[in-house]
Amino acid sequence: MADEIRYEYKVVQTVRGTDGLVISKMRKDGWELVEQLPGRLRTTLNFRRPKRPLPWRLIGAGAAALVVLAAIIGTGVALGDDDEEKGASAKSPAASEEPSATPPANEPTTAEVITAQNSPEFATLLKADPCGEANVNFATKHEGQTVAFDGSIRHMAAHADDQTRYDFLLGPGDKGRQTTDGPNFKYEDVNTGNLHLTGKEVPATVAVGDKFRFIAEVIEFNTAQCLFRLAPVSTETR
């Protein structure tokens, strides 16, 4: 029928605990939530919105936009599981990783590190909406640079094919899994040795809720998943 509404569809997989943020962002862009399928480690969200007829001269540009949009839809990150949130126990293979007692040789000097004290922009980011534009603006502007902040581990998830490697979800502040403000900082596919643990009392293992001074390199911001990806440089106990 000529009057039948035609829809376009999108599937987004989210980190557990960020569903509401992603749904809100998608609705602002005109998407309607059709189905929400919670999984053990991730949630699958199915969206739709009416297709808008385009003048012929805009069809080519519209097709290109759809290609770009499809490219940024990442698969969900398997973070957050009640069992895995207990951390790397002494029986876990990750516990056998030998932590570094000293900072890595390539750790940047204090003058090179962006902190809340020397950068009002970063101070604002640490309290901003996890899905807000401030995240992508900062990641784009400071890609490859180093940041430092006091934070805690929000979630941990071991890789199914290698129990010594994890995805870590970090948050600014001391609230662990209750963190709500600031970016969803993520370390992807690292083991405890890659954290380069330092401090007066270096722990043999790490767990959800542990508090550290994180120093990390800015990698990118995933707009579809609201994840701010970092690479660990050093992790100091506090």
Kinemage of the C-alpha trace (Angstrom):
@kinemage 1
@onewidth
@group {chain A} dominant
@subgroup {mainchain}
@vectorlist {calphas} color= white
{ca met a 1} P 0.000 0.000 0.000
{ca ala a 2} L 1.159 3.511 -0.809
{ca asp a 3} L 0.338 4.779 2.718
{ca glu a 4} L 2.092 1.889 4.511
{ca ile a 5} L 4.828 3.082 6.869
{ca arg a 6} L 8.214 1.690 5.954
{ca tyr a 7} L 10.832 1.333 8.674
{ca glu a 8} L 14.584 1.117 8.903
{ca tyr a 9} L 16.038 -1.063 11.675
{ca lys a 10} L 19.137 -1.061 13.857
{ca val a 11} L 20.507 -3.577 16.377
{ca val a 12} L 22.781 -2.336 19.180
{ca gln a 13} L 24.438 -4.500 21.832
{ca thr a 14} L 25.321 -2.689 25.050
{ca val a 15} L 27.452 -3.176 28.132
{ca arg a 16} L 25.270 -4.281 31.031
{ca gly a 17} L 24.246 -1.240 33.067
{ca thr a 18} L 24.416 1.260 30.178
{ca asp a 19} L 21.135 0.209 28.490
{ca gly a 20} L 19.218 3.283 29.638
{ca leu a 21} L 21.869 5.692 28.385
{ca val a 22} L 21.960 4.105 24.937
{ca ile a 23} L 18.144 3.950 24.679
{ca ser a 24} L 17.880 7.642 25.608
{ca lys a 25} L 20.493 8.613 23.019
{ca met a 26} L 18.795 6.586 20.270
{ca arg a 27} L 15.371 8.063 21.048
{ca lys a 28} L 16.773 11.555 20.656
{ca asp a 29} L 17.769 10.526 17.136
{ca gly a 30} L 14.236 9.356 16.364
{ca trp a 31} L 14.652 5.623 17.001
{ca glu a 32} L 11.891 3.567 18.670
{ca leu a 33} L 12.841 0.666 20.951
{ca val a 34} L 11.111 -2.452 19.586
{ca glu a 35} L 12.671 -5.187 21.680
{ca gln a 36} L 15.102 -5.442 24.619
{ca leu a 37} L 16.803 -8.805 25.092
{ca pro a 38} L 18.888 -8.964 28.301
{ca gly a 39} L 21.665 -11.551 28.211
{ca arg a 40} L 24.041 -12.937 30.788
{ca leu a 41} L 26.823 -10.571 29.788
{ca arg a 42} L 25.230 -8.058 27.427
{ca thr a 43} L 21.862 -6.649 26.315
{ca thr a 44} L 20.630 -6.622 22.705
{ca leu a 45} L 18.458 -3.635 21.755
{ca asn a 46} L 16.370 -3.635 18.553
{ca phe a 47} L 15.299 -0.212 17.223
{ca arg a 48} L 13.272 1.051 14.284
{ca arg a 49} L 12.202 4.405 12.844
{ca pro a 50} L 10.113 5.420 9.820
{ca lys a 51} L 12.016 5.837 6.599
{ca arg a 52} L 11.901 9.350 5.274
{ca pro a 53} L 11.420 9.803 1.510
{ca leu a 54} L 14.349 11.666 -0.009
{ca pro a 55} L 14.568 13.757 -3.175
{ca trp a 56} L 16.467 11.912 -5.895
{ca arg a 57} L 19.394 14.258 -5.616
{ca leu a 58} L 19.878 13.308 -1.962
{ca ile a 59} L 19.626 9.542 -2.339
{ca gly a 60} L 23.355 9.158 -3.009
{ca ala a 61} L 24.272 11.222 0.059
{ca gly a 62} L 21.769 9.318 2.188
{ca ala a 63} L 23.214 5.972 1.145
{ca ala a 64} L 26.687 7.125 2.102
{ca ala a 65} L 25.412 8.224 5.524
{ca leu a 66} L 23.872 4.800 6.101
{ca val a 67} L 27.206 3.131 5.316
{ca val a 68} L 28.955 5.330 7.883
{ca leu a 69} L 26.208 4.661 10.422
{ca ala a 70} L 26.489 0.915 9.926
{ca ala a 71} L 30.247 1.087 10.365
{ca ile a 72} L 29.994 2.526 13.893
{ca ile a 73} L 27.563 -0.098 15.194
{ca gly a 74} L 29.938 -2.286 17.195
{ca thr a 75} L 29.179 -5.549 18.844
{ca gly a 76} L 28.509 -5.381 22.583
{ca val a 77} L 31.312 -5.818 25.053
{ca ala a 78} L 30.969 -8.738 27.404
{ca leu a 79} L 31.373 -6.844 30.662
{ca gly a 80} L 29.725 -7.407 34.000
{ca asp a 81} L 28.880 -10.823 35.338
{ca asp a 82} L 28.041 -11.493 38.950
{ca asp a 83} L 30.612 -14.270 39.159
{ca glu a 84} L 33.299 -12.335 37.302
{ca glu a 85} L 32.717 -9.208 39.427
{ca lys a 86} L 34.266 -11.091 42.313
{ca gly a 87} L 37.626 -10.360 40.633
{ca ala a 88} L 40.614 -12.463 39.833
{ca ser a 89} L 40.851 -14.914 42.722
{ca ala a 90} L 43.952 -16.755 43.802
{ca lys a 91} L 42.749 -19.735 41.771
{ca ser a 92} L 42.388 -17.656 38.602
{ca pro a 93} L 45.199 -17.872 36.006
{ca ala a 94} L 45.270 -14.057 36.110
{ca ala a 95} L 46.472 -14.223 39.702
{ca ser a 96} L 49.718 -15.788 38.530
{ca glu a 97} L 50.557 -12.694 36.468
{ca glu a 98} L 53.556 -11.013 38.044
{ca pro a 99} L 52.665 -7.322 38.656
{ca ser a 100} L 55.219 -4.659 37.961
{ca ala a 101} L 56.638 -3.130 41.118
{ca thr a 102} L 57.882 -0.029 39.290
{ca pro a 103} L 56.376 2.241 36.628
{ca pro a 104} L 57.107 1.227 33.028
{ca ala a 105} L 60.072 2.886 31.392
{ca asn a 106} L 57.869 4.683 28.848
{ca glu a 107} L 55.623 6.300 31.456
{ca pro a 108} L 55.169 9.982 30.510
{ca thr a 109} L 56.477 12.797 32.674
{ca thr a 110} L 54.066 14.790 34.839
{ca ala a 111} L 54.150 17.709 32.403
{ca glu a 112} L 52.847 15.496 29.584
{ca val a 113} L 49.910 14.014 31.492
{ca ile a 114} L 46.425 15.557 31.301
{ca thr a 115} L 44.749 15.721 34.726
{ca ala a 116} L 41.713 17.390 36.262
{ca gln a 117} L 44.132 19.794 37.951
{ca asn a 118} L 45.863 21.073 34.802
{ca ser a 119} L 42.960 20.735 32.331
{ca pro a 120} L 39.510 22.278 32.998
{ca glu a 121} L 38.301 20.365 29.922
{ca phe a 122} L 39.245 17.008 31.471
{ca ala a 123} L 37.836 18.030 34.869
{ca thr a 124} L 34.483 18.703 33.200
{ca leu a 125} L 34.634 15.423 31.259
{ca leu a 126} L 35.030 13.408 34.483
{ca lys a 127} L 31.570 14.630 35.590
{ca ala a 128} L 29.863 14.643 32.170
{ca asp a 129} L 27.137 12.449 30.631
{ca pro a 130} L 28.774 9.121 29.622
{ca cys a 131} L 27.165 9.433 26.181
{ca gly a 132} L 27.560 13.200 25.771
{ca glu a 133} L 29.428 15.011 23.007
{ca ala a 134} L 32.177 15.976 25.460
{ca asn a 135} L 33.436 12.380 25.252
{ca val a 136} L 33.879 12.199 21.480
{ca asn a 137} L 35.244 15.770 21.344
{ca phe a 138} L 37.890 15.005 23.967
{ca ala a 139} L 38.826 11.642 22.432
{ca thr a 140} L 39.211 13.169 18.971
{ca lys a 141} L 41.233 16.145 20.194
{ca his a 142} L 43.534 14.196 22.520
{ca glu a 143} L 43.927 10.846 20.741
{ca gly a 144} L 47.309 9.334 21.622
{ca gln a 145} L 47.826 11.620 24.630
{ca thr a 146} L 47.984 10.507 28.255
{ca val a 147} L 45.461 11.188 31.021
{ca ala a 148} L 45.529 10.475 34.758
{ca phe a 149} L 42.605 10.273 37.180
{ca asp a 150} L 41.570 8.750 40.486
{ca gly a 151} L 39.023 6.029 39.805
{ca ser a 152} L 37.806 2.532 40.560
{ca ile a 153} L 36.994 -0.710 38.743
{ca arg a 154} L 33.287 -0.904 37.829
{ca his a 155} L 33.204 -4.289 36.038
{ca met a 156} L 35.569 -7.071 34.982
{ca ala a 157} L 34.962 -9.787 32.384
{ca ala a 158} L 37.365 -12.603 31.568
{ca his a 159} L 37.700 -13.642 27.924
{ca ala a 160} L 36.059 -16.979 27.183
{ca asp a 161} L 39.038 -18.222 25.167
{ca asp a 162} L 41.717 -16.941 27.569
{ca gln a 163} L 40.873 -16.663 31.263
{ca thr a 164} L 44.039 -14.632 31.925
{ca arg a 165} L 42.801 -11.695 29.841
{ca tyr a 166} L 40.058 -9.265 30.780
{ca asp a 167} L 37.939 -6.324 29.681
{ca phe a 168} L 37.847 -3.719 32.461
{ca leu a 169} L 35.205 -0.997 32.856
{ca leu a 170} L 36.546 1.909 34.918
{ca gly a 171} L 34.890 4.976 36.378
{ca pro a 172} L 36.145 8.210 37.935
{ca gly a 173} L 35.802 8.429 41.719
{ca asp a 174} L 35.507 5.742 44.384
{ca lys a 175} L 32.037 4.237 43.842
{ca gly a 176} L 32.974 1.109 41.868
{ca arg a 177} L 29.916 -0.512 40.290
{ca gln a 178} L 27.695 2.320 41.610
{ca thr a 179} L 29.502 4.917 39.490
{ca thr a 180} L 27.040 6.953 37.396
{ca asp a 181} L 28.853 10.165 36.449
{ca gly a 182} L 31.639 10.574 33.934
{ca pro a 183} L 32.867 8.440 31.017
{ca asn a 184} L 32.631 4.655 30.792
{ca phe a 185} L 36.396 4.171 30.536
{ca lys a 186} L 37.375 0.769 29.125
{ca tyr a 187} L 40.568 -1.307 29.054
{ca glu a 188} L 40.165 -3.990 26.388
{ca asp a 189} L 41.880 -7.400 26.287
{ca val a 190} L 44.520 -6.918 29.000
{ca asn a 191} L 45.909 -9.069 31.817
{ca thr a 192} L 46.938 -7.934 35.278
{ca gly a 193} L 50.544 -7.589 34.134
{ca asn a 194} L 49.449 -5.094 31.462
{ca leu a 195} L 48.024 -2.852 34.224
{ca his a 196} L 51.600 -2.121 35.406
{ca leu a 197} L 50.559 -2.055 39.065
{ca thr a 198} L 52.596 0.267 41.297
{ca gly a 199} L 52.393 1.765 44.776
{ca lys a 200} L 53.441 1.067 48.348
{ca glu a 201} L 51.370 -2.102 48.548
{ca val a 202} L 51.069 -3.745 45.125
{ca pro a 203} L 48.162 -6.234 45.130
{ca ala a 204} L 48.540 -9.752 43.743
{ca thr a 205} L 45.037 -9.558 42.240
{ca val a 206} L 42.468 -6.891 41.376
{ca ala a 207} L 38.684 -6.888 41.794
{ca val a 208} L 35.566 -4.809 41.194
{ca gly a 209} L 35.535 -1.824 43.547
{ca asp a 210} L 39.339 -1.542 43.856
{ca lys a 211} L 40.531 2.083 43.772
{ca phe a 212} L 43.585 3.242 41.815
{ca arg a 213} L 45.303 6.216 40.226
{ca phe a 214} L 44.930 5.326 36.547
{ca ile a 215} L 47.381 6.666 33.948
{ca ala a 216} L 46.351 5.733 30.412
{ca glu a 217} L 46.591 6.604 26.742
{ca val a 218} L 43.512 7.955 24.946
{ca ile a 219} L 42.457 5.591 22.122
{ca glu a 220} L 38.910 6.406 20.934
{ca phe a 221} L 35.262 6.922 21.941
{ca asn a 222} L 32.650 4.438 20.677
{ca thr a 223} L 29.469 6.503 20.154
{ca ala a 224} L 27.217 3.459 19.620
{ca gln a 225} L 28.192 1.843 22.948
{ca cys a 226} L 29.108 4.990 24.943
{ca leu a 227} L 32.518 3.486 25.749
{ca phe a 228} L 35.677 5.587 26.104
{ca arg a 229} L 38.581 3.286 25.236
{ca leu a 230} L 41.948 3.725 26.963
{ca ala a 231} L 45.221 1.769 27.034
{ca pro a 232} L 46.866 1.294 30.464
{ca val a 233} L 50.204 2.967 31.147
{ca ser a 234} L 50.380 2.501 34.931
{ca thr a 235} L 47.979 1.732 37.781
{ca glu a 236} L 48.912 3.037 41.226
{ca thr a 237} L 47.250 1.807 44.421
{ca arg a 238} L 45.699 4.442 46.675
